[in-house]
Amino acid sequence: MRVKVAVLVSGGGTNLQALLDANLRHGEIAFVLSNRKAAYALERARARGVETAVLSNVMEPDPVRRDEKLLEMLRARGIRVVALAGYLGILGEKTVSAYENRIVNIHPALIPSFCGKGYYGLRVHEAALARGVKVTGATAHLVNLGVDEGPILLQKAVDVLPGDTPETLQKRVMEQAEWKLLPAAVDMVCQWAEEEETL
């Protein structure tokens, strides 16, 4: 039986779509949770028959209680691996601790460049263009309590082209790197979880 994966999302869900479309060998997308009720990613999940839920700051303003609630939701569904796919919420200590080395994030730059607090979405690509780099890319990494500080799993470089805007660069990084790395990294962590179970 394949490892159950939960995907946490905040927006349109293109990275979620990459996971849904991937032929994961060791994992299955079993649950999608958003911190935004209007996230289009929830529609993508429902279209594939995947269970969805919303847990927002409005619904649960206390971050400690929100963290506990998230952990309860994941455990109740037998989730073994968590993927952050454009999730703009901050995971609490209990969830990160319970899923140590089982939470995968995709970051749209080559860590340690353009990462950490405040670097998300288009901001990352704006910073890369402002610095004048010739190569950028994406990084799949494990999540710890720091921001973009967990161990790196996979990276892929993407060329910055003359005339790039943050939007064109974002699209190229997603297509050439993020949509390939995230499924590969999630499957890798699912395989570890499988192997641990058989020990």
Summary of the structure (lengths in Angstrom):
residues: 199
radius of gyration: 16.3
end to end distance: 15.6
largest distance: 52.7
contacts: 669
relative contact order: 0.17
helix: 40%
strand: 22%
